[in-house]
Amino acid sequence: MQEIYSKVDVFFIMESPCFNVSPYQLVIRVYPQLPPKRRTPCIHCRVWDTVLCNKDSDGDGLTNGQELGDPDCTWTPGSQPNTTENLSHPGICQPFDSPLCGGKPSFVNCEDTGRLECDAIDQPDTFNYTVRFPETDVPNKETTYICITFELPMDNEYHLIATEPVIDNSNIMHHSLMYGCKGVNEAPTELMKPTECGGAMEGCRELIAAWAIGGVGTCYNPNAGYLIGANKGLKYAVMQHHWNNPQKLSNYTDSSGMTFYLTPKLRPYNAGFLMTGQVHFEIPPGESHYEVSGSCGGSCLSQMMNGTIYVTQVTNHMHLLGTAQYTVLRRNNSFLANLAEDRVYDYNTPIIHSHKDPVMVQKGDELKTTCVYSSVSKSHITSFGDATSDEMCLAFFTYYPKENFMSGQCLSWKSLSFCEMRHQDVIRGCNKRKILNLANPETMNITMTVNALCVPEECRKECFNYVRELKQQPCFSGDVGDFIRNAIKRTTKGKLDLSSWFARLDSCNREILNETLEDDINGGRAVTPLFTASLLAILCLLQNFWH
């Protein structure tokens, strides 16, 4: 059996030792403690202690701790280095011309500039322009989504054929997305005014460009480009930055942006952007291999497609716990092609999987994404969310022709498909529109009855009888019930506190489970005490969560 040792991946952004090369990301894996002596030690294990911290591994006159922002050797797992500025590589002696270093090491490649390579941007008809945030204060909180609305060229129709990031503050930039405002002919909000995203995104949801930490830009397939400008082109867009400030420092500013490359020579097809994956999951702590998957299945894909599409690029996306990710094309319930295979996933260096020969996707096919996580360093559940400390399981597709796909996303919510959530009023027997309308007479009757019969944390007999029957209905059971509950909380957030009502609804959960287990035993389906105890423990946790 393979031993899993306690380890921590620490991420650093530092200046390159080469001249005229952009800053880069370094991942250092350290072990807070040595593997037990009775086990075979791993070859490359390094324990971050005062000995290693005070050592000058590359002989440049600085300790490893000084180069990595831990000069006092006080870093502990889960914390941030004392500083994230002016860092350098502890294994590369620099500057190269220093008497201590004696030249550039042979393993350092200074010819790799880390910049976008794209023949199309050098064509005579291609022009570029850059949009940047005005210098803006970064809030002293871990996660901020900040947006600006800006105008696109309108004097002609253009194809957007490539993008390149302009990173001002690499200490906090996590990713940047550009959303087109489809069908908008006037500025939806004040232009070039930074504001936390929310209302700024209204009507601007057509994703046309993306950058994530470690990326150098995107060069689109020569068959297609995103339509910008006059007539049917996009005229306004929103740029969204995700600032990650885990130390919650208050002295950061940022003016990052993006350079766009356009051509008036329209390509044969308009490009489209599609996002698939899973958006509701929980990763338990202490797992060395935990899988999550999301599918844009055949039935849903058929509803959303007007014809065949051709996939040109796919990028997998997870956060810090991700170890591997696979996005595949399936046809007739069988594997057909790998679209993006990351056997070793690195959050810091995302890979754009380009298909020189675009992959054909037909009605009835399935796009499936599987994410693998390691949570051995965690002591609590990690859920899907926007913060870097949360997790994601997404795949980003570029395809053509755009007109053959009706939406920019096809995401799963547990076992529910995107089409069930977005395009069906009735989900597996539950009338979604009716139950989510709190003014609907039937919904009002359920709400009032639960309030009248039930109290939090106490199971009354009259409540038990009513809720037992209620929780057998489609809208209050299984994944549909979880989805409805989540949707109610989301739509009433800031308007109505329903935590007390859900506590009443769940007040008899344990008693209902006990009755179910007794029925199983009496019906000949034996249930072991251990299994019963486990279920009760899980139920208690869920009860506490919903409270």
N, C-alpha and C positions, 0 to 999 in steps of 0.2 A: 504494500500500500504506500503510495507516495506521501511523504511528509510535507505538510504545509507549515512553513515557519512564519512567525510574525514579521511582517515587512511593511514599509511605508514608502510610497512614491511621493517625492517632493519636487515641485515644479518651479523652475527659475526662468526668468527672462533676463538676458544679459547681452551686452555688446559683443559683437563678433571680434575675434582677435585679428581678422583680416581687415584691411582698409576698404572703405567704400562698400561695405556689405551690411545689409540690414541686421538689426538685432535678431537673436534666435532664441528658441526655447530649449532648455536643458532639463532632462528628467533624471534625477538621481534616486536610486533605490537603496534605502538604508534599512538596517535591521536593529530595532531598539534593544534586542537581546540576542545572545548567541544561541544557536540550536543546542539542545542538550548533548553532552559529550557521548552519550550512548548511541546517538544517531550519527549517520554519516553526514558530516558538515557539507554544505553547498560550497562549490568551488569559489564563487564570486561574492560570497557573503561579506558585508562590511558593517561593523557595528558602529553607530555614531555615538562615540563617547568622547571624553576629554582628550584621550590619546590621539584619536584620529582627527578630532577637531583642531588640536594644537599643532598637528603635523603640517609641514610644508611639502606636499606630495610632488609638486612640479618644480620646486626649487626657485621660485620667482621672488622669494623674500616675504611672501604673505602666507599666513596659515590658511588651512582649508576653511576654518571657521570665518576668517576675515573675508575670504573670497565668496562665501555663500551667505553672508549676512548674519552670521552667528559668532561675532568676535569674542564674546564672553563664554561661549560653549554652554549655553543654557537652553538650547532648543530641545523640545520634547515632542513626541508624536502627537499630531493633531493640532499643534500650534503653528504659528507663522514665524519665519525668521525675524530677527530684530529690525532688519532693514531689507528692502527689496530694490534698492538703488545702488548703482555703481558696482554690480556684481561681476565676477569673472570666473572662468572655468578653473577648478582646482587641479585639473589634470593637464593643462596646457600652459606652459611657461610663456608669459607675455609681459611687455611687448617683445616681439621676436628679436629686435635689434639690441635688446638689453644684454650687457656683459654676462648676466646670470643665465640667460637663455641660450645664446649662441645660435640663433637662427630658427626658422620655422620647422616644426616636427614634420616628418614625412607623411604622417597620417592626416594632417590638416589640409583640406582642399580649398584653396582660396579662389579657384576659378568658378566654383559654384556660387553664384551671386545671390541665390535665393529669390530671384526676381522672375516675373512672368515671362515665359517664352511663348510667343504667339506671332506667327508670320503675318496674320491678317492686320495687326495693328501698325505694321510698317508699310501697308499699301498706300499709294498716293492719295486715294480718295477718303481714306480713314482720318478722322479727326477725333480729338479727345477733349474733354473738359472735366474739371474736378469740382466736386461739391464737398465742402467741409463744414462741420459745426463751427460756429463762432466759439472762441475760447470760453468754456463753460465750467463752473465749479462742479466737482464730483461730490455728491452727498456722502456723508460719513456713515453709510450703511452698506451691508454686504452686497446687495443686488439692486441695481437700478436699470430700468428700461427707459431710455431717453430718445425722443423723436424730434425730427424737423421735417416740415413739408417744404418742397422746393419745386420749381418750375422746370419742365423739360423743353428742349428745342421744339418750336411749333411751326417754323417757317417751311418745313418740308417733312416728308415721311423718311424715317431712318430706321435702320436695324442696329440694335445694340449687339455688338459682336464679341466684346470682351470687357472685363472689369479688373481693377487692380486696387488693393487697399492703400489708404494713406493713414498710417498709424502715428498719432502724436504721442499718446501716453500708453506705452506698452505694458505698464504696470497694472492697468485696470481694464484694458480692452479685451473682451471675451469673444464677441462676435458682432457682426453688422449685417443687417438685412435691408433690402430696398423693395418696397411694395408700390406697385403702380396703382393709380386711382382710376379704375376702369369707368369709362363713360362720363368722367368729370371734365367739364369745359371751363370751370372757374375754380380758383383756389379754394379748397375746402376749409382751410384754416389760414391764419396769418403765416406768411412765408418766412422761412429761416429763423423761426423763433423756437429755441429748444424748450420742450415741455415733456414731462413724464408721459409715457405712452398710455393710451386709453382712448379718449375722444379724438386724438390726432389720427388714430387708425381708422376712424369711421369712413367707410366707403373706399378705403385703400387697402385691399387685401390680396392683390395679385402679385405674388412674389416673383421678382424678375432678376434679382442678384443677391448673392450671399458671400460672406467671408467669415471664417472662424479662425481662432488662434492657431498659428502654424501655417496658414494658407498664404499663397503668394499671388492669388488672383485666379480668374477663370477665362479660358479661351473657348468660345462656343464652336460647335461643329459647323463647317463651311456651308452646310445645306440650309442653315436656319439662323435667325436672329430675332430678338424681341422687338416688336413694332413700336416705334416711338414717334411722336410728332403729329403732323397735320392729319386731317381726315379721320381715319379709324385708329390712329396711334395714341399711345398714352401721353397725356399732356402735363400731368402732375404726379409726383411720387412722394413717398414718406421714407426717410432713412431712419432706421431704428438701431441704436447702439445698446449692447448689453455691457454695462460696467460692472466688473467684479472687484469689490473692495473689501476682502475678508478681514483686513486689519481695521477697517472702519476709520481710515485716516481722513482728516478734514482739510488737508493742504493740497489735494490733487486738483488739477484742471485737465481738460481734454478738448482738442479740436480735431479729432480724427475724422476721416471721411472716405470717399471712394472716387477713383478716376474711371470714367466711362468712355469707351471707344465706340464711335458710331460711324456708319457708312451710309451714304445716300443710294448706293447700289444695292437695292433690295435683293436678298437671297431668295431661293425658290420657295421657302416656307417660313411661316412665323413660328417661333419657338414658344414652348409652354413650360411651366414649372409645376411639378407635382410632389406632394409630401405624403409618405405612407408611414406606417408604424403603429406602435401601441402607446396610448396616452393615459392608461390607468393601471398601475401595478405597484406592488410593495415588495422590496427585496429584504428578506430577513437577515439579521446580522450573522456573522460567523460562517458564511457559505463560501466555499472555494469555487463553486461552479453553479450558478443560478441562471436559468434561461427564461427569457420573456419573448413572446412573439406577437406580431400583428400582421393581419392579412387584408389585402384588398382583393376579395374573392371574386370568383367568376360571375356570380349573379349580379353583384354590385358593379363590377367592372362593365358588364354588358349594359346596365342601366345608364352608366355615365359616359359611355363612348358612342360617338357618332360614326366611327370608322377606325381603321387601323392607325396606330401611332408607332413612331420609331424612337427608341430611347438612345440618346447619345452620351449622357453622363449620369452617373449615380454616385452620391457621397453618403456614407454611413455617418450617423451621429449619436454618440452617447456622451456621458460625462466621466468622472474620475474612476468609477468602479468598473467601467467597461473593459473587458479583456479581449473579446472577439465579437464580430458581427457579420452576418451573412444576409444578403438580399438576393433573392432568386426569382426566376420566372418559371411558373408551373403551367402546364397545359394538359387537360384531360386527367387531372389528379396525379400527374407525374412530373418529375423534375425535367426542365428543358434547358435552362441556362443560368449560370452565375452572372448577376448584374453588378454586384459589389461584394467581393469576398475579402474581409480583413481577418485573417486567422490570428494575427496579433494586432489588437487595436490600441492606438496611442491617441489619447485625447488631444495631445499637444501638436500632433502632426497628421491632420486629416488627409486622406487620400481621395482625390477625384478620380474615379474609375471611368475613363473615357473609352468609348466604343467607336473606333474609326469606321467600322461597318456597323451602323446603327442596328439595334436589336428590335425586331418587329414584335409588337404586342397586339393581340387580337381580342375581339369580344369573347368573353368566356374564359380568358386566361386568369391567372392569379399572380399577384405580386406579393411575396411574403418576405418579411423581415424578421430575423431571429437575433436577439442580443444576448450575450453571455457576460455575467458579472462575477466579480469576486468581492465579497464583503467581509473578509476575514479581519479587516482592520476596524470594522464597525461594531458598536455595542448597541445600536438601535436600528429600527426599520428605516430604510431609505425609500422614498416614494418618488413618483414622477413629479417634476416641477421645474420651474424656471431657473432657480438658483444653481450655481455651480456645485454646491453641496447636495443638491437633489440629483435625480437621474433622468435620462431620456432614452428613448428607443425609436429613432426616426431614420428615414432614408429620404434623400432629396434627389429628384429626377429632373433632368432636362430632356425634352422630347419635341417632336414635331409630327404633323402640323398641330398647332395649338387648338385649332377649331374642332378637332376630333375628340377633345376631352372637355367635359362640362364643368369641371371643378379643379381647384388647385390643391385639393387634399383628398385622401381616401384613407382615413385613420380608423383603427379599432379602439373600442372602449371595452376592455375585458373581452368577452366573446361576442359583443355586439359589433356589427359592421357599420361603416359610415352611412350606408344607404338606410339602414334601419333607424339610425339616430336622426338623420337629417331629412330623409325623403319619405318617411312613412309615419302616418298619424297613429297607426296601430302597430305596436312592437310586441310580437309573440303573445298576442291576446290582450295587451294593455293599451288602452286608448291614451296615448301620450298627451295629446292636445287637451283632452278633458281633465286629466289628473293634474296637469301642470297649471291649469287655470284655477287659481284659488277662489275665484268668484263663481265657479261652476257649482250649481246646487248640489250635485252628488259629492263633489270634493268638499264643499262646505259642510255637508252632513257628516262625512267621515271625520273631518277636523273637529267639529263640535262634539261628536260622540266620544272620541278619544279623550278630549278635554273633560268631558262630564264623567266618564267611567274610570279613568286611570289617573294615577299619581306617580311621580318619579320614584324609582327605587323601592316600590312596594307593589306586589302583585295582588290586586283585588280580584275576587271571583268573577264579578261582573265584567271587569276589564279582560280577564283571561278568556272568557267565553267569546267576547267580541273580537279581540285581537287575534285569537287563534284562527278564526274563520277569515279575518281580513288578510292575514299573512299567507293564506293559501291562494289569494288572488294574484294574477300575473303582475300587477303594478306594485306589489309589495313582497315579491319573492325573487330569489335568484339574482342573476346579473341585471335583469330589467329593474328589479326593485332597488338595487344599489344605484343604478343609473338615474332613476327617477328621484331618489333621495338626494343624490349629488346635484342634479339639475335644479331641484327646489331650493337647496341651500345656495346655489350659485346665483339664481335669478332673484332671490330675496335678500342677498347680502347687502348690508347697509340700510335695508328698508324694514326688515322684519326678523326678529330673533326667534327661530324655531327650535332652538336647542332644548327648551323645556318640553315642547310638543313631542320631539323625537324621544326624549327620555320617558315620557308617558307611554308612547307607542312601544318602546322596548322593555317596559317594566316587567313583563311576564316571559321574557325570552327563555330564562332558565327553566321555568315550569313547562313551557311548550316543548322544549328539548327533552326534558325528562319524560313527558308523556309520549313523545315520538319514540324514544328509546324503549320504553315499556311496551309500546305497540309492536316494535320490531322483535323484541324477545318473545312476546306472546304469539306472534305470528310465525315463529320458527326461525327468525333471523337473529342468531345469537350475537350479542355485543359484549366484547371483553371489558372488564372494569377499567383497564388501562386506556382503551379507546374512549370509553365514557368520560373518564377523568380528563383526557386530552380535549375532548369536545367542549366540556364544561369550562376548562381553562381558557380555551380560545373564545368562547362566548363571553366570558367575563371581560376579557380584554376588549372585545368588540363593544360591549356595553359601556365600558369606561371611555372608549374612543368616541362613541356617539354622544356621550354626555358632555 
